[in-house]
Amino acid sequence: MERPAWAPPGIDISVPSVSRIYDYYLGGSHNFEVDRQAARRAMEFMPGLPKVMQANRAFMRRTVRHAVAEGITQFLDIGSGIPTFGNVHEIARAATPEARVVYVDHDPVAVAHSRAVLAGDDCTGVVAADLRKPQDILAAPEVRRLLDLDRPVALMLVAVLHFLEDADDPYAAVAELRDALAPGSMLILTHASYEGIPLSEEVAAGTVGVYRDIRNPLVMRSHEEITGFFDGFELLEPGLVSMPDWRPDSTGPLAEGETPEDPYAFSGFGGVGRKA
């Protein structure tokens, strides 16, 4: 297998990565053939997976703009993945030049590319760390340099918690991060679920099996289980809903020539909470 010039040294390009698979779904170019093969296997069961990821990105953009409108200028994006057009710092910076963003990921390719893309940007940082170890994130020099935890922060956990198994105690990880944040901070979260997928659970489980086979288990949680991550936060209207239903940019009837949202976009849930 030929090694791409952009692949960081030491990366095993024979092992699939969820962040590079995500990059493939979004039409990115920083993925290996092994990632594309895994993605195509998953899409044999759920052909609309790219639409799910696009809905995630659209939700992220709307919620970042909302956070800025509420006076938040600091963002901690955990599980940030490989940079693509319209990332958090670009959306936030378009709304306020004061925006400061720290990206966190444990995938070396995502970290390396984030650092390359953001080189010279003093208001944006990149941390190599894992959500399973919140203290490593909170103690990271880039977090300490860029974020004032005595002021509100938007904690972004977009499409990442479903890669933590119950044995990883994801609720405790979120709670530890919550407790480090100032009142007025926000939790912005999306999570995969069998609920909303336009397929039977038996068919959708085939995609879950693909992720299990590549040793990145995908945990599908219920609406009630996902709501539990907002313990200590006040869920903002309209609550925990399908991603296109969270404060859509257009709420009126479809204009001439517009098409309804793809049914796959309504897979899983997204929500925003505010810490009292």
Buried (B, 14 or more C-beta within 10 A) or exposed (E): EEEEEEBEEEBEBEBBBBBBBBBBBBEBEBBBEBBBBBBEBBBEBBEBBBBBBBBBBBBBBBBBBBBBEBEBBBBBBBBBBBBBEBBBBBBBBBBEEEBBBBBBBBBBBBBBBBBEBBEEEEBBBBBBBBBBEBEBBBEBEBBEEBBEBEBBBBBBBBBBBBBBEEEBEBBEBBBBBBEBBEEBBBBBBBBBBBBBBBBEEEEBBBBBBBBEEBEBBBBBBEBEBBBEBBEBBEBBEEBBBBBBBBBBEEEEEEEEEEEEBBEBBBBBBBBBBBBE
